[in-house]
Amino acid sequence: MESTVRLNLTRILEATGELQHFLDLGAARLRAAGPLPQDASEALIFSMADELEDYLRAMRARQGTAGIGDLRAWTRAWIAEQEAALMEVPLEGGDRG
């Protein structure tokens, strides 16, 4: 039977030095979404945290173990993917072409 470990995402982000990058990504996603009510803004950030947690859990399952260096590399890769995806989304009311 496989054990389930609850990830403390805040602690992981602090330990890997990626907390500010995660927060910057969250701010960028909020800007891209346009004006949102507070509950919708919070839901967006919590869903982003859930996505990262699921990604880290999947990467760990694939590799079998994970050290701080692995968590840092995986977190950076996930954030880079998300930033690239944001760059492909047209700005609200803008045209990229």
N, C-alpha and C positions, 0 to 999 in steps of 0.2 A: 504494500500500500504506500502511495506517495504522500508525503507530508505536505501540508499547506502552510506557508509562512506568510503572514500579513506583512506587506512591505510598509515601512514608514517612509513615505515618499519625501517628506520634508527633510528628514534626517539624511536620506540618500542624496538629495540635491545639495544639502549643505556640505556633506562629506566629500562629494565629488567636485565641489566648486561650481556647480551648474545651476544653483538657485537663481541667481540674477538672470541668466540666460532664459530660464523657464519663465520667470516673471516678465521679461521683455517680450517673449513670445506671446504670453497671455495678453499683454497690452496691445501688441500688434493685431492679435485676433479680435480683440474688442474694437479696435479702430476699424478693422475691415468689416466688422458686423454692423457698424453704424450705431446710432443711438439706441440703447437697449434699457429697459427698466432694470432696476437693481437685481431682482430675482433672476432675470434672464442672463444678466452678466455673470452672476454667481454660478448659475447652471453651466454656462459656457466654460468657465474656469474649472469647475469640478469635473466636467466631462473631459477636459483636456488632461487633468491629473489622472483620471481613470484610464484614458488611452495610453498614457505613458506607463502607468503601473502595469497594465495588461501587456504592453510591449516588453517591459523589463522581465516580467514573469515568463513570457514566451521565450525570450532569449536565454534566460537561465535554464529553462527546461530543455532547450535545444542543446546547450553546452554541458549541462549537468551540474556545474558549480559556477560561482561568480565571486570574483574579488572586487575590490574597490576600483581597480583599473578597468575591469570589464564593465562595471556599472557606469563609469565615467564615459567610456567609449560608446556604449549603447545609448546613453542619454544624449550625448553630443550628436550621434547619428540620427536619433529620433527628432531632436530639435531642428537639425539641418533639413531633414525631410519636410517637417512642418513649415519651416520658413520658405523653402522652395515652393511648396504648395500655395502658400499665401501670395507669393510673387506672381503666380499664374492667375489669381483671382482678380478680375478688374475692380478697381476702386469704386466705391459707391458714387454713382453719378458721373464717373469718369470713363474715358475710352482709352485703351492701350494700343492704339494703332495708328 
